Amino acid sequence: MSNNTPSKRLLALDVLRGITIAGMILVNNPGSWSYVYTPLGHASWNGLTPTDLIFPFFMFIMGISTYISLRKYNFEFSYAAAWKIIKRTIVIFVIGLGLAWLSLACRNWFSLADAEPSLGARLWKSVSGLENLRILGVLQRLALSYGATAIIALTMKHNKIIYLIVTLLVGYAVILFFGNGFEYNETNILSIVDRAILGASHMYRDNGIEPEGLLSTIPSIAHVLIGFCCGKLLLDAKDVKDKMLHLFLIGTALTFAGFLLSYGCPLNKKVWSPTFVLVTCGLASSFLALLIWIIDVKGYTKWSRFFESFGVNPLFIYVLAGVLSVALGYIQIPSGEGTISLHGYLYSIILQPLLGNYPASLAFALLFVSFCWVVGVILYKKKIDIKI
C-alpha cells in the first residue's frame, strides 16, 4: 500500500479491533476461573493488568469508528442521523440485556430441577424470572457511551469537545473523592447510586460494586470522546506517517499524564477512574500508531489476517462467543453415573488430565477463540459484514 494512498477501510483499525475482540473472548472463557494466569486476570481493585486494557481499547476504537461513520452526515444534526444513532444504541443495549437474560434463564432452569416437576411451569419460570437480571454490562456500556458520543458529535462544535472531556473527567474525579469512590465496599458512592436506582439484585455481585454502573458511565463517555477526537486527527492527516506521528504524540501525552496523576487518583477499572481513562486511551493511541507503522508504512500484513476476521464483524463474534459460552456451560452430557456440562467435559475430562490445571485452562480459552475465529473467517472470506 502506498503511503499516500488512502484506503477505503483502515486496516490497522480493523486489526486493533480484532485484537481486542479476540482478547475479550480469551480472557472471558478460561477452562477454570480457579486457574487463570495473572496477566489474563483483572486487577482485584486498584492497578492495571494487560487484561484491563482490552475493554477500554475497544471503547477508544469505537470513538474513532464513530467519527468515521458520522462523516457522511457532515456532522450535522438531522432526524435521520439521530434516529439511526438512537436505534443502534437501543439494539446494542438490548443485545447485551438479552445475553444476560439467556444466562439467567439457563441458571433458573437448573435451579428449578427439583423444585418444579412440571416441564411447562419450569420453562415459564426460567424465562420469566427476571428478579436477578443484571441490567448493565459490557454491551450496555458500549451502547450508552456510543449514543452519547454520537449525539454530542452532531450537536456540539468539535473544537469544544476537549473542554467537555476535561469537565466530565474532573467532575467525576470530584464525585469519587467526596463519595468514597475508591472504597471497595457498599459505602462507595457508585454502589449507593446503583443500588438505589438499579437495585442490588440487578447488579454484578462484587462487594456492591457494579463495574459497568451508572455514575461510571460518565468517564466512559469521555473515554469514547477521546477516541472520537483521535479519529479526527487520524482522518484529517493526509500522509500515513503524519497519522502515526499524531497518534504517538497524543498517546504519549495521555499515558504520562495518567500515570503521573495516578499518585492522587488511582488507576481503577471497576470505577473507571479518570486516570484509567487517560492511561488506557494513551496506550490505545500509541498501539494504533505502532500498527499503522507495521501495516501501512512497512507493509507487514500477513500476520494480521487472523485478527482481521475478528475486526470486521466484532459485535457478531462477541455475541456468538457469549451464546457459545452459555451453551457450553449448561448443555449436559452423560458422564459416569451422572451428567457434566460440555465445558466441564472438555476441560476436566480431556484437557486437564493431559496438560495440568493452568495450561489446560489456557488451552480451553485458545480453543474457544479458535472456534470463533473459524466463524469469523467464513464471514470474512464471503465478504459478509454484519452491521446494525
N, C-alpha and C positions, 0 to 999 in steps of 0.2 A: 504494500500500500504506500502510495506517495505521501510524503509528509504534509503536502499542501492540498491534498485532495480530500474534501470532506466525505465521510462515509454516510450512507443513509442511516445507518444504525451504529452507535458507538460500541464497538466490540469490547473494549476494556470495561465499559459499564456493565455489559451483559455478563462478562466473566466474573467481575466482582460480585454482582448479584447472584450468580451461580455458586460462587464460593460460599457466600453467606447462607444460601438455602441449603446447600449440601452440609454446611457446618451445623445449621439448626437441626437438621434431621439426624445427624450423627450424635450430637450431644443429648438429644431428646429420647433416644432409643437404645440405651445400653442393654446388654443382656441381663444385668442385675444392677440396681441402684446401690447395692452394697459394695460393688467392686467397680468403681469408676476412677480412672487415673486422674490425678489432681488437675492437670490443665484442662480436662474435659468436664470439670465441675464448676459451678458458680462460686464466687466468694460467699462465705456464710453471712457476712454483713458488710462492713467497710472493706474496701480493697478492690482489686481488679485481677481477673484471670483471663486467659485467651477466650474462654467460653463467653465471658461477659461482653466481649466485643461484637459478637455475632448479630444480635438483635439490633443494637444501635447502628451498626454498619448498614443494615438493611434499611433502617429508617432514614439514614443520611442519603442513601441511594434513591429512596422514594422521593426525597426532596428534589434531587436532580431530575428524576423522571417527571415529576410534577411540572417543573419548569419547561421541559421539552414538550410535554403534552398540551400545555396551555398556550404555547406559542401560536398554534393555529387559530386561537381566538384573539390574537394580538393583545392578550392580557387585558381585554376589555370586558366588563361585566355584561352579560346577556342572560335572558331567561333560559336559553338553550344550554349555555355553559353551566349555569347554576343548577339546572335540573340534572345534567349529566353528573356533576360533582355530588349532588345530594343522593342520586340513585346509586352511584358507585360506593359512596360512604355507607349507605344502608345495606347494600348487598354484602360488602366485606364484613360489616358488623354482624349481620345475620348468619353468615357462614361460620364465623367464629363462635357465635352462640350455638349454632347447630352442632358443631364439633363437641362443645361442652355438653350439650343435651344428649348426644349419641353415647358418650362415655357414661354419663349419669344413668341413662336408660338401661344400658347393659349392666351397670353395677346394681341398679334396682332389681333387675331380673334375677340375678343370682342371690341377692339378699332375701328375695321372696320365695325361694325354692321350697322351703319348709313351711313358711307362714301362709301361703296361698295355694291350695291344692287345685283350684280351677285355673286352667290354662288361659282362658279369656280374661278372667279377673287379674291374673298375674301380669299378662301382657299390658292391660289397660293401666294398671297401677305403675308399671315400669315406665311407660311412655308419658304418662301424665303427672308423675311425681316430680314436681319442679321446685319443691321446697328447699332443695340443696343445690340448685342450679347456679353455677358460677356465672355471673353476668359479664364481667370484664375478663380480658385475656389478651394474648398477643395480637390476634387479628382485629379485635375490637379497638386496641390502642392504635394500630395502624390506620384503621378506618377513621377514628376521631381526629388523629393528627393530620392525616391527608385532607380530610374535609375542611378543617380549619385553615390549613396552609393554602389550599386552593382558593378558598373564598377570600382570604387576605390578599392573595396574589392578584385577584381580579378587582379588588376594591381599594387597594392602597398603593400609593406611589412606591415603586421598588426601592428608591433611594432612602425611603423612610423605614424600610423593614428592619434594617440593622438596629434602629432605635427600639423597635418593638421587641426584638430578640433580647436586647440588653434589659429592657423593662421586665419582660417575663422572667428572665433568669434571676435578676436582682430581687424582684418581688417574691419569687418562690424561695430564694435564699432567706429572706426575712421571715417568711412563714415557717421555714424549717428551724431557724434559730430561736424563734419565740414560741414555737409549738412542740418542743421536744422532738424535732424532726429526725434526730439521729439516735433516738432511743428505740431499741429493738423489742418493743412491747406495746401494749394497748394504750399507754399514755401518750403515744406518738399522735400528733395532730392528724396525720394521714389516716391512721387507724380509726380515730374518733369520727372523722368525717365519713369515711367509707362505711363504718358500722351504722352510723346514723341514717345514711341515705340508701345504701345497698342492703344492709342487714348482714349480720355475721354469717348467716347460713348461705349467703350468696357470694362469699368471698373466698379467696385462696387461703388455706389454713397454714399460716406461718407467723406465729406469735401475734396474731391480729393484724399483720401487715399484708395488704393486697399489693403485689409488685406492679400491677398494671392499674392502680387505683385512680380515683377521680382527681385529687389535687396533683398527683404526679403526672397527670396528662398535660399540665401547664408547661413544664420544661420539655416534654416530648414534642409539643407543638413548636417550641423554639428550636428543638433539635432538627425537625424536618425543614423549618425555615432556613436554618444554616445550610442544609443541603440544597435548598432552592437557590440561595444566593451563590453557592458554589457552582450550581448548574448554569447560572447566568454568566459567571466568569468563564466557565468551560466553553459555552456556546458562542460567546462574544469574541473569544480569541480565534483568529483565523488560522494561525500556524499551530500545528500539533505540539511543537516544543514550547510555545507560549502557554498552551493549555496546561502542560505538565508543570511548567515553572510556577504558574499562578496557584495551582493546587498544592505544590510543595510549600510555597510561602505561607499560604493560609493554614495548611496542615501543621507546619512547624510552629507558627504563632499560637494557634489554638491549643496544641499539645503542651507547649511550655507554660502557657497561661493557666491551663487546667491543673497541671501538676504543681505549679507554684501556689495557686490558691487552695490546693487540697490540704495544705497545712492548717487552714482555718475551716475549710468546708470539705469534709472527707469525700473521696470517691465512693459512691454507693449506688449500685444498680437498682436495688429494691425500692429506694426512694427517688431514683433518677435525679440525683443531685446535680446542681449546676456545673460543678467541676467534672462530673461524669459526662455531661453533655459536651463540654469543651474538649476533654481528652479524647473521647471516642470519635467525635466529629473530626478532630485534628488527625487522628491516626487513620481514619477512613479516607480523608482527603489525601494524605501522604501515600497511602497504599494505592489509591486510584491513580495518582501521579506515577507511581512505580509501574503499575500495569500498563499505563499509556506508553511509558518508555520501552517496556519489554515488548509490547504487542505492536504499537503503532510506529515507534521510532526504529526499533531493532527488527521488527517483523517476525519475532518468535511466537508463532501462533499454534503450533501443533499440540503443545502441552495443554492448551486452554480449551480444547474441544470437549473434554469431559465436562467442564463447568458450563459451557455454552448451552448445553441441553437443559441444565437446571435454570439458567438465567433467562431463557426465552419464555418459559412458562412457569414462573416462580410460584404464583398463587395456587395454580392447579396441582403442582407437585407437592407443595406444602400440605394442602388439604388431603391429597392422596395419602401422604405419609401419616397424617392424623387418623384417617379412617383405617388404614392398614394396621396402625399401632393398636387401635381399639379391637380390631378383628383378631389379631394375634393374641391379645390379652384375654379375650373372652370366649373364643371358639374352643370348645373342649374336644379332646380325642381320648380314646381308651388308653390306659396305661396301668399295667398291673391289675389290681383289683378295683381300681377307681378310674378317674379321668384326670387329665392335665391339659392346660392351655397349650396352644401351638407355640406361644412364646416360651413357656416353661419347657416344653419338649425340645425345642431347638437349642435352648441354652443349657438346661440341666442334664438332658439325656444325651445330646450329641456333642455340643461344643465344650462344655465344662470338663467332662472326664478326659477329653482329648488334649485340651490346651491349658487347663487350670483356670482359676477364678477371674483374674484381671484380663489376661489375654482373650479368654472366651467371651467376656463381656464386651470387649472392644471388637472382636471378630463378629459378634452378633450385630453390633451397630454398623459395621462396614458392609455386611451382607444386606442389611436393611437399606442403606444408602445405595448400594449397587442395584437393588431391585427397582428403586425409584428412578435411578439413572437410566435403566433399560426402557422404562416407560417414557422418560424424557427424550431419549434418543429417537424412539419411534416417532414421537410428535415432531421432533426437530428435523428429522430426515424427510418427513412428509410435509414439512413447512406448515404445520398446524400451530397457529399462535392463538391460544385461548385467552381472550380478553373479557373484561367486564364493561 
